[in-house]
Amino acid sequence: MAAPVEVAAEPALTLQLLVWVLAGSLCGACSGLVPGLHANNFALVLAHRRSPAHRCSSAVRCSLPASSTPS
């Protein structure tokens, strides 16, 4: 009789990792094929999305320069 198969990794975590790896590969392929699109552009977008200044209560306030936002 065969021994039961044990899953060494969590399937949900493995799927999430696979999705992020494929997304990174797709971004890399796009940055290599599109003239003027560099990997640093993707890094800037990701850094901007994670910055605390990006988390505003209003999209209009976020798009305004800091000097024109109401106090």
GROMACS elastic network, one bead per residue, 0.5 to 0.9 nm:
[ bonds ]
;  ai    aj funct       b0    kb
    2     5     6  0.87490   500
    7    10     6  0.71492   500
    7    11     6  0.81845   500
    9    12     6  0.87300   500
    9    13     6  0.75379   500
    9    14     6  0.68589   500
   10    13     6  0.53660   500
   10    14     6  0.61586   500
   10    15     6  0.86652   500
   11    14     6  0.50189   500
   11    15     6  0.60790   500
   11    16     6  0.85916   500
   12    15     6  0.51473   500
   12    16     6  0.62062   500
   12    17     6  0.86214   500
   13    16     6  0.50689   500
   13    17     6  0.61074   500
   13    18     6  0.85394   500
   14    17     6  0.51073   500
   14    18     6  0.61255   500
   14    19     6  0.86518   500
   15    18     6  0.50389   500
   15    19     6  0.61908   500
   15    20     6  0.87330   500
   16    19     6  0.51390   500
   16    20     6  0.63273   500
   16    21     6  0.86474   500
   17    20     6  0.52312   500
   17    21     6  0.61379   500
   17    22     6  0.86088   500
   18    21     6  0.51044   500
   18    22     6  0.61358   500
   18    23     6  0.85204   500
   19    22     6  0.51860   500
   19    23     6  0.60657   500
   19    24     6  0.85984   500
   20    24     6  0.60750   500
   20    25     6  0.85078   500
   21    24     6  0.51514   500
   21    25     6  0.61795   500
   21    26     6  0.86218   500
   22    26     6  0.61000   500
   22    27     6  0.86140   500
   23    26     6  0.50467   500
   23    27     6  0.62046   500
   23    28     6  0.85769   500
   24    27     6  0.50737   500
   24    28     6  0.61102   500
   24    29     6  0.85596   500
   25    28     6  0.50201   500
   25    29     6  0.61043   500
   25    30     6  0.85700   500
   26    29     6  0.50560   500
   26    30     6  0.61163   500
   26    31     6  0.85623   500
   27    30     6  0.50864   500
   27    31     6  0.60973   500
   27    32     6  0.85463   500
   27    39     6  0.79039   500
   27    42     6  0.77548   500
   28    31     6  0.51422   500
   28    32     6  0.61654   500
   28    33     6  0.86804   500
   28    38     6  0.86945   500
   28    39     6  0.67966   500
   29    32     6  0.51016   500
   29    33     6  0.61821   500
   29    34     6  0.86023   500
   30    33     6  0.51863   500
   30    34     6  0.59014   500
   30    37     6  0.77556   500
   30    38     6  0.88567   500
   31    34     6  0.56038   500
   31    35     6  0.76894   500
   31    36     6  0.80569   500
   31    37     6  0.50295   500
   31    38     6  0.51794   500
   31    39     6  0.58460   500
   31    41     6  0.86411   500
   31    42     6  0.84533   500
   32    35     6  0.75476   500
   32    37     6  0.74523   500
   32    38     6  0.72799   500
   32    39     6  0.81837   500
   33    37     6  0.81758   500
   34    37     6  0.56185   500
   34    38     6  0.83493   500
   35    38     6  0.81199   500
   37    40     6  0.83452   500
   37    41     6  0.66686   500
   37    42     6  0.85338   500
   38    41     6  0.54032   500
   38    42     6  0.72707   500
   39    42     6  0.53396   500
   39    43     6  0.65248   500
   39    44     6  0.88779   500
   40    44     6  0.61246   500
   40    45     6  0.86150   500
   41    44     6  0.51510   500
   41    45     6  0.63276   500
   41    46     6  0.87147   500
   42    45     6  0.51344   500
   42    46     6  0.62086   500
   42    47     6  0.85555   500
   43    46     6  0.51302   500
   43    47     6  0.60102   500
   43    48     6  0.84872   500
   44    47     6  0.50446   500
   44    48     6  0.60224   500
   44    49     6  0.85489   500
   45    48     6  0.51398   500
   45    49     6  0.61973   500
   45    50     6  0.87781   500
   46    49     6  0.51213   500
   46    50     6  0.63808   500
   46    51     6  0.87667   500
   47    50     6  0.52664   500
   47    51     6  0.62027   500
   48    51     6  0.52305   500
   48    52     6  0.85721   500
   48    53     6  0.82044   500
   48    54     6  0.66488   500
   49    52     6  0.83981   500
   49    53     6  0.89067   500
   49    54     6  0.61896   500
   49    55     6  0.82717   500
   50    53     6  0.85920   500
   50    54     6  0.71682   500
   50    55     6  0.83882   500
   51    54     6  0.55892   500
   51    55     6  0.74447   500
   52    55     6  0.54908   500
   52    56     6  0.82724   500
   53    56     6  0.67704   500
   53    62     6  0.78213   500
   54    62     6  0.66855   500
   55    58     6  0.86759   500
   55    62     6  0.80384   500
   56    59     6  0.68008   500
   56    60     6  0.89425   500
   56    61     6  0.69655   500
   56    62     6  0.59299   500
   57    60     6  0.88872   500
   57    61     6  0.76190   500
   57    62     6  0.81538   500
   58    61     6  0.53048   500
   58    62     6  0.64587   500
   58    63     6  0.89059   500
   59    62     6  0.50689   500
   59    63     6  0.63639   500
   59    64     6  0.89229   500
   60    63     6  0.52557   500
   60    64     6  0.65105   500
   61    64     6  0.53117   500
   61    65     6  0.82214   500
   61    66     6  0.87611   500
   61    68     6  0.87985   500
   61    69     6  0.63730   500
   61    70     6  0.86077   500
   62    65     6  0.78106   500
   62    66     6  0.86049   500
   62    69     6  0.86313   500
   64    67     6  0.81477   500
   64    68     6  0.63591   500
   64    69     6  0.64773   500
   65    68     6  0.55863   500
   65    69     6  0.67771   500
   66    69     6  0.55538   500
   66    70     6  0.89016   500
   67    70     6  0.83337   500
